[in-house]
Amino acid sequence: MFGANNMRIGWHLHPFGEEEKHVPIEPLEIEDFLKMLEEELKKRKKLTA
């Protein structure tokens, strides 16, 4: 799982494989989140080009 939200504690990221972790981030637009997701998937070779 990989995600970002602003529930309860402000904007934060849930990194792949560490869903319970809350990494503070700046407010995020959906387009920016999708770019982050794309890069994460490329790193894991789950998405090409």
HELIX and SHEET records of a PDB file:
HELIX    1   1 ILE A   30  LYS A   43  1                                  14    
SHEET    1   A 3 GLY A   3  ASN A   5  0                                        
SHEET    2   A 3 HIS A  12  HIS A  14 -1                                        
SHEET    3   A 3 VAL A  23  PRO A  24 -1                                        
END                                                                             
